[in-house]
Amino acid sequence: MAKRIFLIIFIGLLFSAKLVWAEIQFSAEVDHNTIGLDSYIQLSLNVSGAQDVAPLTIAMDGFDVKYLGPSRRVSIVNGQYSSSVSLNYALYPKKVGSFEVPALTIEADGKKFTSPEIKVNVVAGGESGTAGAAAPIQNLEDKLFLVQQLEKKEVYVGEKTKIQLALFVSDLQVRDIQYPKMEADGVEFEDYAEPKQTQQIVNGVRYNVVLFDRYFYPKRSGDIVFKPATAGCQMLIAKRNNKNVPGQFGTMFDQDFLNDFFDLQEKRPMTVTSKEITLKVKDLPQENKPEKFSGGVGNFVFDISVAPQQVKVGDPLTIKMSITGEGNLRDVKFPDFADIADLKVYDPIIKLQGNAKNLEQVLIVKNKNFQEIPAVKFYYFDPTEETYKTIVKGPFKLSVLPPDESEQPKVVAYDNQVKTIEPEKLGEDILFIKDQVGELHPTGKRFYHHWMFYLMWLLILSVWGGAYFYYSLNMRLKTDTKFAKSLKAPRHAKQGFAKAAQYLEQQKVKEFYDVLFETLALYMANKFDLPVGEISSAKLNERFKNNESWQSVAWDLANIFEECDAVRFAQANISVQRMQESYLKAEKIIDHLERVWR
């Protein structure tokens, strides 16, 4: 027995002596050396013999550089252990020309390794770069750009003015266009109008144009600068499937292989920026400015109605006014009646709907001799004619009657003679002292002094609170699908782990990994409100690449998914110990997300 143990140890030492690490090597490669403006280059930095290599920050003239993520590979051949990491980047061209991927340097095991420069070409006519093809546009910014322009270059304070932003697109496929973001101090913006689409020819090139119109009101005089506006969109480019890059280049072992096969395009996020423009704003003229100027600048229609026209003293009458037209209705003020002493004026109700502003106000006549509401004047400034205008409505005749005698207030007083006083209604205005004791009641304890009373209310409130909580939870589960799926995620995961544990105990490898993959995919879909078919470690890494909580589980999840694919599709032989490790890692991932992720 001792000899057998010694022999096993000796063989193990011989095997471990042969297990050596491969030498560190570093190289850079691109998948295409010539591309068009509507495509991209994949750059891979390959490091073998090292485990942990940090991504590099790459700046390259003529290109936007996006880090796609790492891909790792581990192998043992003839006792030699080798590991490799590929840092993958997408190089999106911005202009036509010849460029160089610069020499890049990494540091591993205290040593520096440098890759050679790589020459790449960007042509105007697509990836083929056909000689003699017409290439009128040499820069991407000439194919996709944003222009902002003002309807007028000089306006008055408060004058309604339009700014238009035009997105020009030529020979590109663009989707998911967002409303432009714009900024200017001293301006009040309205919401965007519905975008319009048209075509224009500029310098012999045909462009598809999306027009965004937006009205605004300058709030101060002087020069107002509209800062460069920005608009986001997605440019469609051909998808590459020749590299195994997370989120970009799939293999038949990726769960999104079929989706990637039929989806031949991917989206490149783009942000276009316009130039700034300046608007000159003038103050309203002081000459001939009315004392009760409404503040309205534009072209308006004013109307007023009074009802009823026959009232009694103390009865209400209703004034309705409306202002319609094109202008700054939010700042326009209605005429008021505060100066009329014979009227009691209540606060008005004002509503703004579209290009109409309405007022409804209640007035009460206090004097029977008040027979007319004087003419109402509305003043505004017309920027087209550059003059103040007045709209006059009225006067409005009224028939004011004195109140009925029965409605006259009764006052008890003495003048030279005693005025008539209504007889009192005995017992209604004075409460007399009782001359009889009446029925007596004991003054002992009341029922609400007993502890059972409070216990009863406590039970009632508890039942009501529980019912309300159940109702609220049930309603949210019905209306908030994201919350419902997130709430069900751990319960479904628990059921999946119970089933996986059974297959683990029975050592059914394929069934175990089928259930483990299904459990993790369903949990991630419910937790993050994603379609199950889109769940992959690559897409999750891309979605949460800036989240620290995710980074702590991303590597383990990627290993489990690779192991599941290897068993499910390649019939890999996995030991029971490896299955147990994968099971524990999966439990650890879900436990971490449930504790940390909110």
C-alpha positions in Angstrom: 0.0 0.0 0.0 2.8 2.4 0.9 4.6 1.6 -2.4 1.4 2.4 -4.4 1.0 5.8 -2.6 4.7 6.6 -3.2 4.3 5.7 -6.9 1.3 8.0 -7.3 3.1 10.9 -5.7 6.2 10.3 -7.9 4.1 10.3 -11.1 2.4 13.4 -9.9 5.7 15.2 -9.3 6.9 14.1 -12.8 3.7 15.5 -14.4 3.9 18.8 -12.4 7.5 19.2 -13.4 6.5 19.1 -17.1 3.7 21.7 -16.5 5.4 24.9 -17.4 4.2 28.4 -18.3 4.5 29.5 -21.9 6.6 32.6 -22.7 4.8 36.0 -22.9 4.2 37.2 -26.4 2.4 40.4 -27.6 1.0 41.1 -31.1 -1.5 43.4 -32.8 -3.7 42.6 -35.8 -6.6 44.1 -37.8 -9.2 42.2 -39.6 -9.2 44.6 -42.6 -6.6 47.0 -43.9 -9.0 48.8 -46.3 -12.5 49.9 -45.4 -15.2 52.4 -46.3 -16.5 55.3 -44.2 -19.6 53.2 -43.5 -17.7 50.3 -41.9 -15.1 49.7 -39.2 -11.9 47.9 -38.4 -11.5 45.4 -35.7 -8.2 45.7 -33.8 -7.1 42.8 -31.6 -4.2 43.0 -29.1 -3.2 39.5 -28.4 -1.3 38.7 -25.2 -0.2 35.1 -24.6 1.5 33.8 -21.4 -0.2 36.3 -19.1 -3.4 36.3 -17.3 -4.2 39.9 -16.2 -3.7 42.6 -18.8 -5.4 45.9 -18.4 -7.1 47.5 -21.5 -5.2 50.3 -23.2 -6.5 53.7 -23.9 -6.0 54.2 -27.7 -6.1 57.6 -29.4 -5.8 57.4 -33.2 -6.0 60.2 -35.8 -9.0 59.8 -38.2 -10.8 57.2 -36.0 -13.2 56.9 -33.1 -11.9 54.0 -30.9 -14.3 51.8 -28.9 -13.2 49.1 -26.5 -15.3 45.9 -27.1 -14.0 43.7 -24.3 -11.6 40.9 -23.8 -11.7 37.3 -24.9 -9.7 34.6 -23.1 -8.4 31.1 -24.0 -6.6 28.5 -21.8 -5.1 25.3 -23.0 -2.7 22.5 -21.8 -0.9 20.7 -24.6 1.8 18.1 -23.8 1.9 19.4 -20.2 2.6 23.0 -21.3 0.1 25.4 -19.9 -0.7 28.4 -22.1 -3.2 31.2 -21.6 -4.0 34.1 -24.0 -6.0 37.3 -23.8 -7.3 39.3 -26.7 -8.2 43.0 -26.1 -10.6 43.8 -28.9 -11.3 47.3 -30.2 -13.5 48.7 -33.0 -12.0 51.5 -35.1 -14.7 53.7 -36.7 -13.3 55.9 -39.5 -14.1 59.6 -39.6 -12.5 60.6 -42.9 -10.9 59.1 -46.1 -7.1 58.6 -46.2 -4.1 56.5 -45.1 -3.5 56.0 -41.4 -1.4 54.0 -39.0 -2.4 52.1 -35.9 0.4 53.3 -33.6 2.8 51.1 -31.9 1.2 50.0 -28.6 3.0 49.0 -25.4 1.7 46.8 -22.6 3.4 45.8 -19.3 3.3 42.2 -18.0 5.4 40.5 -15.3 7.4 43.7 -14.9 8.4 43.8 -18.6 7.2 46.0 -21.5 6.2 44.6 -24.9 5.5 46.8 -28.0 3.6 45.9 -31.2 4.6 47.2 -34.6 2.6 49.9 -36.4 -0.1 48.8 -38.8 -1.1 50.7 -41.9 -4.8 51.0 -42.8 -6.7 52.8 -45.5 -10.2 54.4 -45.6 -11.8 54.9 -48.9 -15.1 56.7 -49.9 -16.7 53.9 -51.9 -17.0 51.1 -49.4 -14.7 48.3 -48.3 -13.7 47.2 -51.8 -12.1 50.5 -52.5 -12.8 50.2 -56.2 -10.4 52.3 -58.3 -12.0 55.2 -60.2 -15.2 55.2 -58.1 -16.6 58.7 -57.6 -15.8 59.9 -54.0 -17.2 63.4 -53.7 -17.3 63.1 -49.9 -14.1 62.5 -48.1 -15.1 62.9 -44.4 -17.8 61.3 -42.3 -18.7 64.7 -40.9 -19.6 65.7 -44.5 -22.0 62.8 -44.8 -23.7 63.3 -41.4 -23.9 66.8 -39.9 -26.3 69.1 -38.0 -27.1 72.7 -38.9 -29.0 75.2 -36.7 -30.5 78.3 -38.3 -32.7 81.1 -37.1 -35.9 82.4 -38.7 -34.8 86.0 -38.0 -31.4 87.4 -37.0 -32.9 90.4 -35.2 -36.1 90.4 -33.0 -37.7 92.2 -30.1 -37.8 91.0 -26.4 -40.7 88.6 -26.1 -41.2 88.1 -29.8 -42.1 84.6 -30.8 -39.3 83.3 -33.0 -38.4 79.9 -34.7 -35.1 78.1 -34.7 -34.7 75.2 -37.0 -32.2 72.3 -36.6 -31.6 70.2 -39.8 -29.9 66.8 -39.7 -28.2 66.1 -43.1 -27.6 62.4 -44.1 -26.0 61.2 -47.3 -25.2 57.7 -48.4 -25.6 56.3 -44.8 -28.2 54.3 -43.0 -29.2 56.1 -39.8 -31.7 55.0 -37.2 -33.0 56.0 -33.7 -32.5 59.8 -34.3 -33.0 61.7 -31.1 -34.3 65.2 -30.6 -31.4 67.7 -30.6 -30.2 69.2 -27.3 -29.8 72.9 -27.4 -28.9 75.6 -24.9 -29.1 79.4 -24.8 -29.2 81.8 -21.8 -32.1 84.3 -21.6 -34.5 82.2 -23.8 -37.8 80.4 -23.0 -38.2 77.4 -25.3 -41.4 75.7 -26.4 -41.6 72.0 -27.1 -40.4 70.7 -30.5 -42.8 70.5 -33.3 -43.3 67.2 -35.1 -40.1 66.5 -37.2 -40.3 66.8 -41.0 -38.4 64.9 -43.6 -37.2 66.3 -47.0 -34.3 66.1 -49.4 -31.8 68.8 -50.4 -28.9 68.9 -52.9 -25.8 70.6 -51.5 -22.8 71.1 -53.8 -24.1 68.4 -56.1 -24.7 65.9 -53.3 -28.2 64.7 -52.4 -29.0 64.6 -48.7 -31.9 63.2 -46.8 -32.8 65.9 -44.2 -34.7 65.7 -40.9 -36.0 69.1 -39.8 -36.6 70.0 -36.1 -38.6 73.2 -35.6 -38.7 74.9 -32.2 -40.2 78.2 -31.1 -38.8 80.4 -28.4 -39.1 83.8 -26.7 -36.1 85.9 -25.9 -36.4 87.3 -22.3 -33.7 90.0 -22.4 -32.2 92.3 -24.9 -28.7 92.1 -26.3 -26.8 89.3 -28.1 -28.1 85.8 -27.3 -25.7 83.0 -28.2 -27.2 79.6 -29.1 -24.5 77.2 -28.1 -23.6 74.2 -30.4 -26.5 71.8 -30.5 -26.0 68.1 -30.4 -28.1 65.2 -31.7 -27.6 61.5 -31.2 -28.4 58.7 -33.6 -27.3 55.2 -34.6 -25.5 54.5 -37.9 -26.0 51.0 -39.3 -22.9 49.2 -40.4 -22.2 45.7 -41.6 -21.7 43.2 -38.8 -18.5 41.1 -38.7 -18.7 37.4 -37.7 -15.1 36.4 -38.3 -13.8 37.0 -34.7 -15.0 35.8 -31.3 -15.4 39.2 -29.7 -17.9 39.6 -26.9 -21.1 41.4 -28.0 -19.8 41.7 -31.6 -18.5 38.4 -33.1 -20.3 35.2 -32.3 -19.6 31.5 -32.8 -21.9 28.6 -33.0 -21.5 28.1 -29.2 -22.9 31.5 -28.4 -26.5 31.5 -27.4 -27.2 34.4 -29.8 -25.6 32.7 -32.8 -28.9 32.4 -34.7 -29.8 36.0 -34.0 -26.4 37.2 -35.1 -26.6 35.1 -38.3 -29.8 36.8 -39.5 -29.0 40.2 -38.1 -26.3 41.4 -40.6 -26.1 45.0 -39.3 -25.1 46.6 -36.0 -25.5 50.1 -34.7 -22.7 52.6 -34.2 -23.7 55.4 -31.8 -23.1 58.8 -33.4 -23.3 62.3 -32.0 -23.3 65.2 -34.3 -22.7 68.8 -33.3 -23.7 72.1 -35.0 -22.0 75.5 -34.9 -23.1 78.2 -32.5 -25.2 81.1 -33.8 -26.1 84.5 -32.4 -29.4 86.4 -32.2 -29.7 90.1 -31.7 -32.5 91.1 -29.4 -33.9 94.7 -29.2 -35.8 96.3 -26.3 -39.4 97.4 -26.9 -39.6 101.0 -27.8 -40.5 103.4 -25.0 -42.1 106.0 -27.2 -45.9 105.7 -27.2 -45.8 102.7 -24.8 -49.2 102.5 -23.0 -49.2 102.8 -19.2 -51.2 99.6 -18.9 -49.2 97.6 -21.5 -50.2 93.9 -21.3 -46.7 92.7 -22.1 -47.9 90.9 -25.2 -45.6 90.9 -28.2 -47.1 89.4 -31.4 -50.4 89.6 -33.2 -53.5 89.0 -31.0 -57.3 89.0 -31.0 -59.0 90.1 -27.8 -62.6 89.4 -26.8 -64.7 90.0 -23.6 -68.3 89.1 -22.5 -70.4 90.1 -19.5 -73.3 88.1 -18.1 -75.9 88.6 -16.9 -76.6 92.2 -17.8 -79.4 92.5 -15.3 -78.5 92.0 -11.7 -79.4 93.0 -8.2 -77.1 94.7 -5.8 -75.0 91.9 -4.2 -75.6 89.4 -7.0 -72.6 88.2 -9.0 -71.9 88.7 -12.6 -69.3 86.9 -14.7 -66.6 88.4 -16.9 -65.1 86.2 -19.6 -62.0 87.3 -21.6 -59.9 85.6 -24.2 -56.7 86.3 -26.0 -55.8 84.3 -29.1 -53.0 84.7 -31.7 -49.3 84.2 -32.2 -47.1 85.5 -29.4 -45.9 85.0 -25.8 -49.3 84.2 -24.3 -47.7 83.1 -21.0 -46.5 86.6 -20.2 -49.6 88.4 -21.5 -51.7 90.1 -18.7 -55.5 90.7 -18.9 -57.1 94.1 -18.1 -58.3 94.3 -14.5 -61.1 96.1 -12.7 -59.4 97.0 -9.5 -59.9 100.7 -10.0 -63.7 100.5 -10.1 -64.9 101.3 -6.5 -68.5 100.0 -7.1 -67.3 96.5 -7.8 -66.1 93.8 -5.5 -63.5 91.8 -7.5 -62.6 88.2 -6.9 -59.5 86.4 -8.1 -59.8 85.2 -11.7 -59.4 81.7 -13.1 -56.9 81.7 -16.0 -56.3 78.9 -18.4 -53.7 78.6 -21.2 -54.6 76.1 -24.0 -52.6 76.1 -27.2 -52.7 79.5 -28.8 -55.5 80.7 -26.6 -55.5 82.2 -23.1 -58.9 82.4 -21.2 -60.0 84.2 -18.1 -63.2 83.9 -16.0 -63.8 86.3 -13.1 -66.7 87.0 -10.8 -67.6 90.6 -9.9 -70.3 91.8 -7.5 -72.0 95.1 -7.9 -72.2 97.0 -4.6 -74.1 100.1 -5.7 -77.5 100.3 -7.4 -76.4 103.4 -9.2 -73.7 101.5 -11.0 -75.2 101.1 -14.5 -72.2 100.5 -16.8 -68.9 98.6 -17.0 -66.6 101.0 -18.8 -64.7 100.2 -22.0 -61.9 97.6 -21.6 -58.7 98.3 -23.4 -56.1 95.6 -24.4 -52.6 96.9 -25.5 -50.0 94.8 -27.3 -46.9 95.4 -29.4 -46.9 94.3 -33.1 -43.3 93.4 -34.0 -44.1 93.3 -37.7 -45.3 96.9 -37.9 -43.1 97.8 -34.9 -45.9 99.7 -33.2 -48.2 99.4 -30.2 -51.8 98.5 -30.9 -55.0 98.9 -28.9 -58.1 96.7 -28.9 -61.2 98.3 -27.2 -64.3 96.4 -26.1 -67.3 98.0 -24.5 -68.7 99.8 -22.6 -71.1 97.2 -21.2 -74.5 98.5 -20.1 -76.0 96.9 -16.9 -79.4 97.0 -15.3 -78.7 97.0 -11.5 -81.8 96.6 -9.2 -81.9 97.1 -5.5 -82.3 94.0 -3.4 -85.8 92.8 -2.4 -87.2 94.1 0.9 -87.1 90.6 2.3 -83.4 90.5 1.6 -82.7 93.8 3.3 -80.6 93.3 6.4 -82.5 93.8 9.7 -80.7 96.1 12.2 -82.0 96.8 15.7 -81.3 100.5 16.5 -82.9 103.7 17.8 -83.2 106.8 15.7 -86.0 109.3 16.6 -88.3 106.4 16.7 -87.9 102.6 17.5 -87.6 100.5 14.3 -89.7 97.4 14.0 -88.0 94.3 15.4 -89.0 90.9 14.3 -90.5 88.8 17.2 -88.1 86.3 18.6 -88.6 82.6 18.2 -88.4 81.3 21.7 -86.0 78.5 22.4 -84.1 78.8 19.0 -81.7 81.6 19.9 -81.3 81.2 23.7 -80.7 77.9 25.6 -82.5 78.2 29.0 -81.2 76.7 32.2 -83.0 73.5 33.0 -85.5 73.6 35.8 -85.8 69.8 35.9 -82.8 67.5 36.4 -84.1 64.9 34.0 -82.6 61.4 33.5 -79.2 60.9 35.2 -76.4 58.6 33.9 -73.6 57.1 35.9 -70.2 58.7 35.5 -68.2 55.5 35.9 -65.9 53.9 33.3 -66.8 54.1 29.7 -66.3 51.2 27.2 -63.5 53.1 25.5 -61.5 53.0 28.7 -61.2 49.2 28.5 -58.1 47.6 26.9 -60.3 45.4 24.7 -61.4 48.5 22.9 -57.8 49.4 21.8 -57.1 45.8 21.0 -60.1 45.7 18.7 -58.9 48.9 16.9 -55.4 47.5 16.6 -56.7 44.3 15.0 -58.9 46.4 12.6 -56.0 48.6 11.6 -53.7 45.6 11.1 -56.2 43.9 8.9 -56.8 47.1 6.9 -53.0 47.7 6.6 -52.4 44.1 5.4 -55.3 44.3 2.9 -54.0 47.6 1.6 -50.5 46.2 1.3 -51.7 43.1 -0.5 -53.9 45.2 -2.9 -51.0 47.6 -3.6 -48.5 44.8 -4.2 -51.1 43.0 -6.5 -51.8 46.1 -8.5 -48.1 46.8 -9.0 -47.4 43.3 -10.1 -50.2 43.7 -12.7 -49.1 47.1 -13.9 -45.3 47.1 -13.4 -44.0 44.1 -15.4 -40.3 45.0 -14.7 -41.0 45.0 -10.9 -43.0 41.7 -11.2 -40.3 40.0 -13.1 -37.6 41.2 -10.7 -39.6 40.0 -7.7 -40.1 36.6 -9.3 -36.4 36.2 -10.4 -35.0 34.8 -7.1 -38.0 32.4 -6.6 -37.5 31.0 -10.1 -33.8 30.7 -9.5 -34.4 28.7 -6.3 -36.6 26.3 -8.2 -33.9 25.9 -10.9 -31.1 25.3 -8.4 -33.2 22.6 -6.7 -33.6 20.8 -10.1 -29.9 21.3 -10.9 -28.9 19.8 -7.6 -30.9 16.6 -8.4 -29.0 16.2 -11.7 -25.7 16.9 -9.9 -26.5 14.2 -7.4 -27.4 11.8 -10.2 -24.2 12.9 -12.2 -26.3 13.7 -15.3 -23.9 16.2 -16.9 -25.8 17.4 -19.9 -29.1 17.7 -18.0 -27.3 19.6 -15.2 -25.8 22.2 -17.5 -29.0 22.6 -19.4 -30.9 23.5 -16.2 -28.0 25.6 -14.9 -27.9 27.7 -18.1 -31.7 28.0 -18.2 -31.8 29.1 -14.6 -29.1 31.8 -15.0 -30.5 33.1 -18.3 -34.1 33.2 -16.9 -32.9 35.0 -13.7 -30.9 37.6 -15.7 -33.8 38.2 -18.0 -36.2 38.7 -15.1 -33.8 40.7 -13.0 -32.9 43.2 -15.8 -36.1 43.1 -17.8 -34.5 41.7 -20.9 -35.7 39.1 -23.5 -34.4 35.6 -22.6 -33.0 35.2 -26.1 -30.7 38.2 -25.7 -29.0 37.0 -22.6 -25.3 36.4 -23.0 -22.3 37.2 -20.9 -21.0 39.5 -23.7 -24.2 41.6 -23.9 -24.5 41.8 -20.1 -20.9 42.9 -19.9 -21.5 45.6 -22.5 -24.7 46.8 -20.8 -23.1 47.0 -17.3 -19.5 47.7 -18.1 -19.4 50.8 -15.9 -21.1 49.1 -12.9 -18.7 47.9 -10.2 -21.2 45.4 -8.7 -21.5 43.7 -12.0 -17.7 43.5 -12.6 -17.3 41.3 -9.5 -19.4 38.5 -11.0 -18.9 39.1 -14.8 -15.8 36.7 -15.0 -17.5 33.8 -13.2 -20.7 34.2 -15.3 -18.7 34.2 -18.5 -16.9 31.0 -17.4 -20.1 29.2 -16.5 -21.8 30.2 -19.8 -18.7 28.9 -21.8 -18.8 25.7 -19.8 -22.5 25.3 -20.4 -22.0 25.8 -24.2 -19.1 23.4 -24.3 -21.2 20.6 -22.7 -24.5 21.4 -24.5 -23.0 21.7 -28.0 -19.6 20.1 -28.0 -20.3 17.2 -25.6 -17.3 18.1 -23.4 -16.4 15.7 -20.6 -16.8 17.5 -17.2 -16.0 16.0 -13.8 -18.4 16.0 -10.9 -16.0 18.3 -9.0 -16.2 20.8 -11.8 -20.0 20.6 -11.8 -20.0 21.3 -8.1 -17.8 24.3 -8.6 -20.1 25.7 -11.3 -23.1 25.1 -9.1 -21.6 27.1 -6.2 -20.4 29.9 -8.5 -23.9 30.2 -9.9 -25.4 30.4 -6.4 -22.8 33.0 -5.5 -23.6 35.1 -8.5 -27.3 35.3 -7.8 -26.7 35.8 -4.1 -24.4 38.7 -4.8 -26.9 40.4 -7.2 -29.8 39.9 -4.8 -27.8 41.5 -1.9 -26.0 44.3 -3.8 -28.1 45.1 -6.9 -31.0 47.4 -6.5 
